[in-house]
Amino acid sequence: MNKRGFGRAWDRVTIYLPIILMGVLALATYWLARTTPGATAGPGAAPVARHEPDYFLRNFSVKSFERTGRLKSEIRGTEARHYPDTDTLVIEQPHMRSYGTKGELTVATANQAISNSDGSQVQLIGNAVVTRELPGKPEVPRLEVRGEFLHVFGDKERVKSDQPVTLKRGDDVFHADNMDYDNLDRVMELTGRVRGTLQPRNAER
């Protein structure tokens, strides 16, 4: 695979990557806004900080709808725990879905998800998989990002992983040991062993 061909293919991949990642972030932010209780302690209250959850949810599902009744997003998990000392939310076996304005479906799953208080940082840990596709539009290739760890920084529009990742767009596949993507500067940095495989396109395309 020559450099020019690799570059064109990588450009096509990075067009869709921020949409996937921001979809995951939007779901986490929505979840936090709906489920995290506000501070209720009175003046002068000084509770001892312990790393213990103050509430649990088990086998839950939360959905968000447009005003028209169209499903906008959904998050499911086997358990969620909120830790007041760090103000973080830990979700076991998260399954997140988000629908875009044109029907784009973004799905994110992992063994565990950890989000900070405002959803500006979300960590997907263990078998992390994020996909984006346009149902009913087979001409739009499905995009998948897979790894053991994906760290999304929503306020900076950035995603990093210090562990190997695999990106697939249609039949094209890319691998790297580390990834750092800055959506604001439109810069994708892949380090370590980087390799990719491009499949030939149909002649009419």
Stockholm file with secondary structure:
# STOCKHOLM 1.0

chainA/1-205         MNKRGFGRAWDRVTIYLPIILMGVLALATYWLARTTPGATAGPGAAPVARHEPDYFLRNFSVKSFERTGRLKSEIRGTEARHYPDTDTLVIEQPHMRSYGTKGELTVATANQAISNSDGSQVQLIGNAVVTRELPGKPEVPRLEVRGEFLHVFGDKERVKSDQPVTLKRGDDVFHADNMDYDNLDRVMELTGRVRGTLQPRNAER
#=GR chainA/1-205 SS CCHHHHHHHHHHHHHHHHHHHHHHHHHHHHHHHHHSCCCCCCTTCCCCCCSCCSEEEEEEEEEEECTTSCEEEEEEEEEEEEETTTTEEEEESCEEEEECTTCCEEEEECSEEEECTTSSEEEEEEEEEEEEECTTCTTSCCEEEEEEEEEEETTTTEEEESSCEEEEETTEEEEESEEEEETTTTEEEEESSCEEECCCCCTTC
#=GC SS_cons         CCHHHHHHHHHHHHHHHHHHHHHHHHHHHHHHHHHSCCCCCCTTCCCCCCSCCSEEEEEEEEEEECTTSCEEEEEEEEEEEEETTTTEEEEESCEEEEECTTCCEEEEECSEEEECTTSSEEEEEEEEEEEEECTTCTTSCCEEEEEEEEEEETTTTEEEESSCEEEEETTEEEEESEEEEETTTTEEEEESSCEEECCCCCTTC
//
